[in-house]
Amino acid sequence: MRLRRDAVGRARAAHAGDDGEAARLRRVPLEDSFDLHSFRPEDVASAVEEYLRAAREAGFREVRVIHGKGIGVRRAEVRRLLEKRDDVADFFDAPPERGGSGATVVVLKTR
């Protein structure tokens, strides 16, 4: 999965000597979970959108979005976004051993 550098926030700073499109894009490994802790608040929506698109293309049926517990602002933002997506069949709090209310399990529709 490739994300624009501004969507990756401080955790994915450009390497010295990068230029052009390579400087604006960073490779992010595609896994069945996506941790939002390193993303700036303004980048969360676009990062989640891109992650879900890539996960579905890769054939994932279920993924986990880790937003943290905090006061619930990021959790609410993620869930508002999921409610609007046609490719999401269901979503719910992760079980306690997978993050509890600090993560949302997303069930993607099959193609």
N, C-alpha and C positions, 0 to 999 in steps of 0.2 A: 504494500500500500504506500502511496506517495502522498505526502501532505505538504502544502506550502509552508515555508519556514515560519511565516507569521502565525500560522495555525499551530505550530508545534511549540511556540513560546520559548522561554528561556532555557528549557531543558534540552533543546536541540539547536544550539548555536551553530552558525556556519563555521566550517574549518577555514583556516587561513589559506588564501590562494584560490578559493572557489570563485567562479565568475559565471555570469549568464544564468540560464535556466537551472543548471546544476546547483548554483548557490541558493536559488529560491526553493528548491525541492529537496527533501530528505527522505530516505527510505526508512519506513517504520515496519517492523516485522508484523505480519498478520497472524494473530493467535486467537483463541476462543475467548479471551478476555481483553478488555481495553481500559487502562487506568487513566483517569482524567486529572489526577493530582498535579501533573506537570504542566497542564494547560492553563493559560490565562482565561478568566471568565468570558471575555469577548470571543474567544476561539472555541469554546466548548461545542456550540451548536454545529459549526462547520466540521469540526473534528469527528463528532459522533455521526453526522450524516455520511461523511466519507468512509468512516470505519464500517458502518452498516452496509453501505453499497459494496465495499470490497469483500466483506464477510459473506454476503449473499452470493456474489459472483464466484467466490471460492468454494461455495457449497456448504457453508456452515448452516446448520439448522437452529442451533441455540448458541447464544453468546452471552457474556457477562460484562456489563459496563460498570466499572468501579468509580463511584463518585464521592465516596466518603460519607460519614455520618453528619458531622458538623451540625448546622442549624437547619439543614434540608434544602437550601436554595438550589444547589446543583442537582440534587435528586429531583426536585420539582421541575427544573428546566429540562432535564433529560426526559422525564415522563411526559411533559407537554409535547416535546418533539416526537416521542414514540406514538402518542395518540393520533398524530396527524399522518403517520406513514402507512401507506397501503400495503407495504411488504412485511409489516409486523402483525403476527397472529395473536400474540399475547406478551405480557410482561408482568413481572412480579418481583418482590424482594427475594434476594438470594437466601438460601438456607444459612443458618448461623455459621456453619463450617466453611462457607464460601463468601462470607462478608456480611450476611444479614441485611439490615436496612442501609448499609453503606455500599451496597451493590444492587444492581437491577439485572435480573435474568431476562433476556429478550428471546422470544421464540419467533423465528423468521418463517414466513410462508414459503412453501415450496414453489418452484417455478411452474 
